[in-house]
Amino acid sequence: MRIPHVIVAVAFLLLASAPALAQEPIDHEPSVVKIEIDDTMPDEPEAVEFQSTPRATPGSSFSWEMTAESLAEAQGYRYELEMDGGAPIVAVSVCGTGPTPADFTCTTPIPPITPGNHTVRVRAVDAPTGETPITGEWSDPLAFQMRKVPGKPKNLR
């Protein structure tokens, strides 16, 4: 509901620093300013799902879904990883059943990398023996953080 409010403001000019000007008449007419205040409640804010950067440790794996006509087709592709914008590396991957009959879940171990923040993309390559490979598009990048495994304590007494 909008409620109009009227605020009356009277401005007075103080001329203490200029006594000669103080002799002149000053207009004391009030200024009228009309302000509308909107007191309606705002809509509920949308829930925002917080997504933190995935963390990995040596021995962790990446996984993705691959659309294919059959599991044999998904398993027949060669998969490549691009780590931090570098040259593609062949991923030793395994594919199995997925969330739908046409999407198969594939996994590959994370290659050895230094601790810290990284990005990775994956793509499928159809490379039958003796034929020119057909390279698919890169996936969207995944940002993740590789964590260091603490060392083994020594000299327990």
C-alpha positions as CSV (number, residue, x, y, z in Angstrom):
1,M,0.0,0.0,0.0
2,R,1.4,3.4,-0.9
3,I,0.7,6.2,1.5
4,P,1.4,9.8,0.3
5,H,3.2,11.9,2.9
6,V,3.7,15.6,2.8
7,I,6.8,17.1,4.3
8,V,7.0,20.8,4.8
9,A,10.5,22.2,4.9
10,V,11.3,25.8,5.6
11,A,14.8,27.0,4.6
12,F,16.4,29.8,6.5
13,L,19.4,31.6,5.2
14,L,21.9,32.5,7.9
15,L,23.9,35.5,6.9
16,A,25.9,36.2,10.0
17,S,29.1,36.3,8.0
18,A,27.6,39.0,5.6
19,P,25.9,41.6,7.7
20,A,25.3,43.9,4.8
21,L,23.2,41.3,3.0
22,A,21.2,40.6,6.2
23,Q,19.3,43.9,5.5
24,E,17.7,42.5,2.4
25,P,14.4,40.7,2.8
26,I,14.5,36.9,2.9
27,D,11.8,34.8,1.3
28,H,10.3,32.6,4.1
29,E,7.9,30.7,1.9
30,P,7.9,27.0,2.8
31,S,8.9,24.4,0.2
32,V,6.5,21.5,-0.2
33,V,7.9,18.1,-1.1
34,K,5.6,15.1,-1.7
35,I,7.1,11.7,-0.9
36,E,5.5,8.4,-1.4
37,I,6.5,5.6,0.9
38,D,6.0,2.0,-0.3
39,D,5.4,-0.1,2.7
40,T,4.6,-3.4,0.9
41,M,6.6,-6.4,1.9
42,P,9.1,-7.6,-0.7
43,D,8.7,-11.0,-2.2
44,E,10.4,-13.9,-0.5
45,P,14.0,-14.1,-1.5
46,E,15.0,-17.0,-3.8
47,A,16.9,-19.8,-2.1
48,V,20.4,-19.9,-3.4
49,E,22.2,-23.2,-3.2
50,F,25.8,-22.7,-2.1
51,Q,28.2,-24.8,-4.1
52,S,31.7,-25.0,-2.8
53,T,34.7,-26.1,-4.8
54,P,35.0,-29.9,-4.8
55,R,38.0,-31.2,-3.0
56,A,40.1,-34.2,-4.0
57,T,43.0,-36.2,-2.6
58,P,45.4,-38.5,-4.4
59,G,43.5,-41.6,-5.4
60,S,40.3,-39.7,-6.1
61,S,38.5,-40.0,-9.4
62,F,36.5,-37.8,-11.8
63,S,33.2,-39.1,-13.1
64,W,30.9,-37.9,-15.9
65,E,27.9,-39.1,-17.9
66,M,28.4,-40.0,-21.6
67,T,25.5,-40.3,-23.9
68,A,25.8,-43.3,-26.3
69,E,23.5,-45.8,-28.0
70,S,25.0,-48.6,-25.9
71,L,27.4,-49.3,-23.0
72,A,29.7,-50.9,-25.6
73,E,29.8,-47.7,-27.5
74,A,30.5,-45.6,-24.4
75,Q,33.3,-48.0,-23.4
76,G,34.7,-47.9,-27.0
77,Y,35.6,-44.2,-26.8
78,R,39.0,-43.0,-25.7
79,Y,38.6,-40.2,-23.1
80,E,41.0,-37.3,-22.8
81,L,41.5,-34.9,-19.9
82,E,42.7,-31.3,-20.2
83,M,44.2,-30.2,-16.8
84,D,44.6,-26.5,-16.3
85,G,44.5,-25.7,-20.0
86,G,47.4,-28.0,-20.8
87,A,47.8,-30.6,-23.5
88,P,45.2,-33.4,-23.6
89,I,46.2,-36.6,-21.7
90,V,44.6,-40.0,-22.2
91,A,42.3,-41.0,-19.3
92,V,42.3,-44.6,-18.2
93,S,38.5,-44.7,-17.8
94,V,35.8,-47.2,-17.0
95,C,32.1,-46.8,-18.1
96,G,29.1,-48.4,-16.6
97,T,25.3,-48.0,-16.3
98,G,24.2,-44.4,-15.7
99,P,21.1,-42.4,-14.7
100,T,19.2,-43.1,-17.9
101,P,19.4,-45.9,-20.5
102,A,21.2,-43.6,-22.9
103,D,23.6,-42.0,-20.4
104,F,26.5,-44.0,-19.0
105,T,28.6,-43.0,-16.0
106,C,32.4,-43.0,-16.7
107,T,35.2,-42.6,-14.2
108,T,38.9,-42.1,-14.3
109,P,41.5,-41.6,-11.6
110,I,42.8,-38.1,-11.2
111,P,46.3,-38.0,-12.5
112,P,49.1,-36.9,-10.2
113,I,49.0,-33.1,-9.7
114,T,50.3,-30.6,-7.2
115,P,48.1,-29.6,-4.3
116,G,46.0,-26.4,-5.0
117,N,43.2,-25.2,-7.3
118,H,42.8,-26.7,-10.7
119,T,40.4,-27.1,-13.6
120,V,39.7,-30.1,-15.7
121,R,37.7,-30.8,-18.9
122,V,37.0,-34.2,-20.6
123,R,36.2,-35.2,-24.1
124,A,35.5,-38.4,-26.0
125,V,37.5,-39.5,-29.0
126,D,36.3,-42.1,-31.4
127,A,39.5,-43.7,-32.6
128,P,39.0,-47.1,-34.3
129,T,42.3,-48.8,-35.1
130,G,43.7,-47.6,-38.5
131,E,41.2,-44.8,-38.9
132,T,41.4,-41.1,-38.4
133,P,40.1,-40.2,-34.9
134,I,37.0,-38.2,-34.5
135,T,37.2,-35.8,-31.5
136,G,34.2,-34.7,-29.6
137,E,33.7,-31.4,-27.8
138,W,35.2,-30.6,-24.4
139,S,32.9,-30.7,-21.4
140,D,32.3,-27.7,-19.4
141,P,35.2,-27.2,-17.0
142,L,35.2,-28.4,-13.4
143,A,37.1,-26.4,-10.8
144,F,38.4,-28.4,-7.9
145,Q,41.0,-28.3,-5.2
146,M,43.6,-31.0,-4.8
147,R,44.5,-31.5,-1.2
148,K,47.7,-32.9,0.2
149,V,47.5,-36.1,2.4
150,P,49.3,-35.5,5.7
151,G,52.5,-37.5,6.2
152,K,52.8,-40.5,8.5
153,P,53.7,-39.5,12.1
154,K,57.1,-41.0,13.3
155,N,58.7,-41.9,16.5
156,L,55.6,-42.5,18.5
157,R,56.7,-42.9,22.1
